[in-house]
């Protein structure tokens, strides 16, 4: 497993087991063994079960784990997702941390799939953002992939994205959009695309004339967005962002934008209802 994921698991277990599980220690004999099954209580898309299983084996390497449904597959209420066998004390100690991972990540995958299905008729790509839970970005972005979405920048080194505050800061130097793009082009690694956030059609025109690669159409009305897409056709890719919801995403996709970035995928998705049932 990825070393970064192992570190995430270690931190999560440290939160919950730093002083040990006093309840289980007081009640459960060391020799008491049994099975526990992950069971979905609602329909959705599974993500993070292998991470949850790694929680169990981190707590107790002698536990046997079996993943029955793979990452990114659809699940229904009542489905058995995986099974853990061995020391009951170890299973109970790891239970909450393991469930926290699979519930949260499956919720993200499920929400992502809903957005992907909504824009499917238009061929638009659904992207995540960097609006992730601190420390969980790797897992949350993997959950977006499991739901059929695509990853935007993983971190600030993955691409040049000139945002509104960059533009405002550079106005102090007297730079306009064309000059800002030119500076980025001359100073950034040549392999990286240049993307800039624009809010109106004049900025779209200026950015295109400066040879930008991608335009981020931020909080732009649908009428102007359609015009911007026509202006960019054959010259630059378009990405819509701002106030995107499951209710509005189809209308945005209908404008013809290439991509829609949705921060809500990682910062507001509801966890999928998954439980762990003990079978002695």
C-alpha positions in Angstrom: 0.0 0.0 0.0 1.1 3.6 -0.7 3.3 4.8 2.2 1.3 8.0 2.4 -1.9 6.0 3.0 -0.1 4.1 5.7 0.8 7.4 7.4 -2.9 8.5 7.1 -4.0 5.2 8.8 -1.4 5.6 11.5 -2.6 9.2 12.3 -6.2 8.0 12.4 -5.5 5.2 14.7 -3.4 7.4 17.0 -6.5 9.6 17.4 -8.7 6.7 18.5 -6.3 4.3 20.2 -3.7 6.4 21.8 -4.6 5.2 25.2 -6.0 1.8 24.1 -9.6 0.6 24.0 -10.5 0.5 27.7 -14.1 -0.8 27.1 -13.0 -3.7 25.0 -10.1 -4.5 27.3 -12.6 -4.7 30.3 -15.1 -6.9 28.5 -13.6 -9.1 25.8 -11.3 -12.0 26.5 -8.1 -12.3 24.4 -9.1 -15.7 23.2 -12.5 -14.6 22.0 -12.6 -14.9 18.1 -15.3 -14.2 15.6 -16.2 -12.6 12.2 -17.4 -9.2 11.2 -19.0 -8.1 7.9 -19.1 -4.7 6.3 -22.7 -4.3 5.1 -24.1 -1.4 3.0 -27.3 0.1 4.3 -28.0 2.0 1.1 -27.1 2.1 -2.6 -24.0 3.9 -3.7 -20.5 3.5 -5.1 -17.8 1.8 -2.9 -14.5 3.4 -2.2 -12.0 3.0 0.6 -12.7 -0.5 1.7 -9.1 -1.7 1.1 -8.0 1.2 3.3 -10.4 0.1 6.0 -9.2 -3.4 5.8 -5.6 -2.1 6.2 -6.8 -0.5 9.5 -7.7 -3.9 10.9 -4.4 -5.5 9.9 -2.5 -2.5 11.3 -4.2 -3.0 14.6 -3.6 -6.8 14.5 -1.6 -8.4 11.7 -3.1 -11.8 12.6 -6.6 -10.7 11.5 -7.8 -12.2 8.1 -9.5 -9.7 5.8 -11.4 -10.4 2.6 -12.7 -7.7 0.2 -15.7 -8.9 -1.7 -16.6 -5.8 -3.7 -14.0 -3.8 -5.5 -13.2 -0.1 -5.6 -15.6 1.9 -7.8 -18.3 -0.9 -8.0 -22.0 -0.1 -7.3 -23.5 -1.5 -4.1 -27.1 -1.9 -2.9 -28.6 -2.0 0.5 -27.9 -5.3 2.2 -24.7 -6.1 0.2 -21.8 -7.7 2.1 -18.8 -5.7 1.1 -16.0 -7.5 3.0 -15.3 -9.7 6.0 -12.8 -9.6 8.9 -12.0 -12.7 10.9 -10.0 -13.2 14.1 -9.6 -11.6 17.5 -12.8 -9.9 18.5 -10.9 -7.5 20.7 -8.9 -6.3 17.7 -11.9 -6.1 15.5 -13.8 -3.9 18.0 -10.7 -1.7 18.6 -10.3 -1.0 14.8 -14.1 -0.8 14.0 -14.7 3.0 14.2 -11.6 4.1 12.3 -12.2 1.6 9.6 -15.8 2.6 9.2 -14.9 6.3 9.1 -12.7 5.7 6.0 -15.1 3.6 4.0 -18.2 5.6 4.8 -16.6 9.0 4.0 -14.9 7.8 0.8 -17.9 5.9 -0.5 -20.0 9.0 0.0 -17.6 11.0 -2.2 -17.6 8.3 -4.9 -21.4 8.1 -4.8 -21.8 11.9 -5.1 -19.3 12.1 -7.9 -21.1 9.4 -9.8 -24.4 11.4 -9.6 -22.6 14.5 -11.1 -21.0 12.4 -13.8 -24.3 10.8 -14.8 -25.9 14.3 -14.9 -23.5 15.6 -17.5 -22.9 12.4 -19.5 -25.2 13.5 -22.4 -22.9 16.5 -23.0 -19.5 14.8 -22.8 -18.4 17.2 -20.0 -15.7 16.1 -17.5 -16.4 16.4 -13.8 -13.3 17.5 -11.8 -12.6 17.8 -8.1 -10.7 20.7 -6.5 -8.2 21.2 -3.7 -11.1 21.8 -1.2 -10.3 18.6 0.6 -10.1 17.5 4.2 -6.6 18.3 5.4 -4.5 15.2 5.5 -7.0 13.1 3.4 -6.5 14.6 -0.1 -5.0 11.4 -1.6 -7.8 9.3 -0.4 -10.6 11.8 -1.3 -9.2 12.3 -4.8 -9.0 8.5 -5.3 -12.7 8.3 -4.3 -13.5 10.9 -7.0 -11.9 8.6 -9.5 -13.9 5.7 -8.2 -17.0 7.6 -8.9 -16.0 8.3 -12.5 -14.8 11.9 -12.0 -11.3 13.2 -12.8 -8.7 14.9 -10.6 -7.8 18.5 -11.0 -4.5 19.6 -9.4 -3.3 17.4 -6.6 -1.2 20.3 -5.2 0.1 23.7 -6.2 3.0 22.2 -8.2 0.7 20.4 -10.7 -0.2 23.3 -12.9 -0.3 27.1 -13.2 -3.8 28.4 -12.2 -4.0 32.1 -12.0 -6.8 33.0 -9.7 -8.6 36.3 -8.9 -6.3 37.1 -6.0 -3.2 36.6 -8.1 -4.7 39.1 -10.6 -5.6 41.6 -7.9 -2.1 41.3 -6.3 -0.4 41.9 -9.7 -2.6 44.9 -10.4 -0.5 46.7 -7.8 2.4 46.3 -10.2 0.2 47.6 -13.0 0.0 44.3 -14.9 -3.0 43.5 -17.1 -4.2 40.0 -17.9 -2.0 39.7 -21.0 1.0 40.7 -19.1 0.2 38.3 -16.2 -0.1 35.4 -18.6 3.1 36.4 -20.3 4.9 36.4 -17.0 3.6 33.0 -16.1 4.6 31.6 -19.5 8.1 32.9 -19.1 8.7 31.8 -15.5 6.8 28.5 -15.2 8.1 25.1 -16.4 7.4 24.8 -20.1 5.6 21.5 -19.7 2.8 23.1 -17.6 -0.4 24.5 -19.1 -1.4 28.0 -18.2 -5.0 28.4 -16.8 -6.5 31.7 -15.7 -9.7 32.6 -13.9 -12.0 35.0 -15.7 -15.3 36.5 -14.8 -16.5 38.3 -18.0 -16.2 38.2 -21.7 -13.6 41.0 -21.9 -11.3 39.0 -19.8 -11.9 36.0 -21.9 -10.9 37.9 -25.0 -7.8 39.3 -23.4 -6.7 35.9 -22.1 -7.3 34.2 -25.5 -5.2 36.9 -27.2 -2.4 36.2 -24.8 -2.4 32.5 -25.7 -3.8 31.0 -22.5 -4.3 27.2 -22.5 -7.4 26.9 -20.3 -10.0 29.4 -19.1 -11.7 29.0 -15.7 -15.1 30.6 -16.1 -15.8 31.5 -12.5 -19.4 32.3 -11.4 -20.3 33.2 -15.0 -23.9 33.4 -16.1 -25.1 30.7 -18.5 -25.6 33.2 -21.4 -22.1 34.6 -21.1 -20.7 31.1 -20.6 -22.2 30.0 -23.9 -20.5 33.0 -25.6 -17.2 32.3 -23.9 -17.3 28.6 -25.0 -17.8 29.8 -28.7 -15.0 32.3 -28.3 -12.6 29.6 -27.0 -13.5 26.9 -29.5 -10.3 25.7 -31.1 -8.2 28.1 -29.0 -8.4 27.0 -25.4 -10.2 24.6 -23.1 -12.9 25.8 -20.8 -13.7 24.9 -17.2 -16.7 26.2 -15.3 -16.7 26.6 -11.5 -18.6 28.4 -8.8 -22.1 27.7 -7.4 -22.2 24.3 -9.0 -24.7 21.9 -7.5 -26.4 18.6 -8.7 -29.4 20.8 -9.6 -27.4 23.2 -11.8 -24.7 21.0 -13.3 -26.6 19.8 -16.3 -27.5 23.4 -17.3 -23.8 24.3 -17.0 -22.7 21.3 -19.1 -25.3 22.2 -21.8 -23.3 25.4 -22.5 -20.6 23.2 -24.0 -17.8 23.7 -21.4 -15.1 21.0 -21.5 -14.9 20.6 -17.7 -16.8 21.5 -14.5 -15.0 21.6 -11.2 -17.0 20.8 -8.1 -15.6 21.5 -4.7 -18.7 20.0 -3.1 -17.5 16.5 -4.1 -14.9 16.5 -1.4 -16.1 19.1 1.1 -19.8 18.4 1.3 -20.6 14.8 0.3 -22.7 12.8 2.7 -21.1 9.7 4.0 -22.6 6.4 2.7 -24.4 4.4 5.4 -22.2 1.3 5.9 -22.1 -0.7 9.1 -20.0 -3.5 10.6 -22.0 -6.5 11.9 -20.5 -9.0 14.3 -21.1 -12.8 13.6 -19.8 -14.9 16.5 
